[in-house]
Structure formats: C-alpha cells, structure tokens
Amino acid sequence: MAKAKRATKRTVAKRTKPLRRAYVSELVEKVYHAQIGTIRVRWKGKTIVLMTEPKYEGLVETAQLLSNPANREDIRAGLAEAEAGKFTEAELIED
C-alpha cells in the first residue's frame, strides 16, 4: 500500500506543478496591474507576500521613520494636533 501512495503523490505533484506556476503568474499580474495592493499566499508552510516595488519602498520608509523614537514622538504629536484641529491648511507648491 505504501508504494501506491508514493506513486499517487508523484502523479499529483506532476499534474499540479503547471497549475501552481499559472496561479503565481496570475497573482503577479494582479499585483502588477494594481488590481490588488498586496497578496499573501501560503507556500510550503510559509507565508509569501507579493507587492509592487513602490508599495514595498513605502513600507520600508515607514519602518525606518518609526524606528527612531524621536521621529515616532514627533509623528504622534503631529497627529494629535491635527485631530485637535490645531493645523493650518496650505496649498501644495509643485516644482
């Protein structure tokens, strides 16, 4: 019986391999064309995250800003002031 199970597993793996590649390709296309911002998928027991490069760079920049305690406190203070209505609106100056 053990031999039959091994043969079945090999057959299943051969059949599903092209489907997995097609599925991954479809996910990459969705992320690339911004239909979905990020996608988390499970693969071999691990979670894989797919996202566009600009979204990744924004995530890294946010992590860097928040990793500095002084920056983190300035951001919190600024948010608190904005929520309390202590802000001045200004027009954006474009170069």
PyMOL commands that set and color helices and strands:
alter all, ss='L'
color gray80, all
select helices_A, chain A and resi 2-32+53-67+69-83
alter helices_A, ss='H'
color red, helices_A
select strands_A, chain A and resi 38-43+46-51
alter strands_A, ss='S'
color yellow, strands_A
deselect
rebuild
show_as cartoon
